[in-house]
Amino acid sequence: MVKAAPVALALAAASLLAAGCAADDDPVRARAGDCLEALGEGKKTTEFRIVGCGTPAAAYKVARRLTGGDRSCGGSTYGYVSSGYARGATRWHLCLTLNARVGDCFHQEVGFPTGKATKTPCGPEATYKVVKVAEGTADKELCGEDAGYTLVDDLTGPIALVYRDPPLTICTDGVDS
């Protein structure tokens, strides 16, 4: 009976240690370049998980990870995950871009960037299709003079999603059903 106590204490300590660690797919672990899937129900979600960037679920890419009091992504077309405390009371904030390639289609719940985006097959479920991606450039003009910009509610026409850091321009257009 006496020998069982150290084993029980060791198991309890291991359980507490495991409970205090974030899961491998928890966004608290996300770094620039990681991709995320939006999980939460509804039009605006704060629930995400890290997924492989090549998977169909990977709708978002982390552009920057901010800690401490810095919560500015530097532009209104960034989506973001902002929350809680990582270990030791350091606040964290993730600046998100779409994880998009030419030909990808997305379903968007309300305007960009505040609404939930999910990758979807092109067709009736899709809200818009990616028609151009320019890495290393942040320039609305690449998407044409008719492209909407910044906070966008009408997603059926051309849209310029311009990210400043790192520079990236994604051009989208509505999808014909």
N, C-alpha and C positions, 0 to 999 in steps of 0.2 A: 504494500500500500504506500509506503514511504517513497519507493522508487517511481511510482506513477505520478507523483506531484511534479517533478522536474519535466517529465514528458508533457504533461497537461499544460504547464506554464510555457514551455517552448512552443506548443501548438497554438496557444492563445496569443502569444507574442507574434508568431508568424501570421496569424489571421489578422491581427490589428495592423501589422506592417503592410500586408496585401491590401487591406481596405483603404489604407492611406495613399496607395499608389494609383495613379490614373491608368485606365486600360490603354492598350496600345493604339486603339483607334479614337481615343478621347482628344478633342481639339486642343486641350490644354498642352498637348505634346506637339502640336503642329508648328512647323517652321516654314519659311519662305520656300516655295516650290512644291510643297505638299498639296494634295487635292482633297476636297471635302464633298460629302454628300449631304444635302439637306434632308433631315429626317422628320421634323415636326409636322404636325397636322396644321392645316390652315394656310392662309395666304402669306403670312409673315411668320417665319420660324427663327428660333434661336438654338435649335437642336441640330447638331452636325456630328459627323464622324469622319475620320481620316480614311480615305480609300485610295487604291492605286490610280494614278492619273490616266491610265489607259482603259479603265473600266467604264462601262456605260453610265454608272451612277455618279461619276466624278464631274459634277456640274461646275464646281468652283475650284480655283487655285489660289493659294495663299501668296500674295504679292509681298507683304511685309508683316512681320510680327513685332508688335510694340509692347513694351513693358513699362511699368511704373505709371506715371501720370500722363504719358504721351498717348493720346487717343485720336490723333489727326491723321487720316489716311491721305490728305492732300488733294482731294477731289471728290465731287459728288457722285461720280459714276462707280465708285467702289462700293461693293457690299461689305459687310463687316460682321464679325463675331466679336462681341465684347462681353467679358464677364469675369466673374469670380477671381479667385486668387489661386495662383499656382503655389507651389511650396514656398513657405516663408512670407506670405503676404505681399507678393509682387503681383500687381494687376497685369492682365494681358489683354491685348486687343489685336485681332487679325484683320488685315485689309485684304479683301477678296476681289479677284477678277473672275470673269467666266473662264472656265477651262474649255476653250473653243478652238476648233479647227474648221477650215472651210468645208462646208457641207453639213456640219452639225446642225441639228434642230433642237430647239428648247421650248418647253412649255413654261410660260411665265404667269404667275399668279399676281396680279396687279402690276403697277409700273415698276420699272427698273430704276435704281437698284434695290429698292426696299422690299420688293416682293420675292417670294420663293421661286427659284428657277430649277428645273429638272431637265436633263437630257431626255429626248424622246425621239422615236422614229419620225421622219418627215411625213406629214399627212395631216389629217383633221385634228389630231391632238396637239400639234405644234403651233406655237404662237409666232415664232420667227426662225429664220434660217441664217446661218453665218455665211456671208458672201466674200469676206476678205478679213485676213488677220495680218497685221504689220507689227512684228516685234521690233523693239528698238526705236519706234516712232510713236509720238503722241500728237496726232494731227487730225482733227475733225474733217478737214478738207479731203482726206483720202476716201471718205465715204460719199462724197458728192454734196452739192449745194442744197439738196432737198432733205438731207439727213437730219432727223431730230437729234437732240443732244442733251446731256446731263439728266435731270430727273424726267423720265419719259413715262407717260401714261398710255399713249396710243402706240402700240407695238406693231401695228399692221403695215407701216411704211418703213422706209429706210431709217436706220438709227446708227449713230456713231457713239460707240462706247470708248472713251478716251481715258487711259490711265497714265498718270505722270511718272510714277516711281514703282517699279521700273517702267520705262516707256512702252506702251502697247496700245494699239488701236484695233478695235474689232468692229467691223461693219456688218449690220444685219438688215434683213428685209423681211416683210411678211411672207407667209407661206400660203400658196394657193391650195385650197382643199380639194 
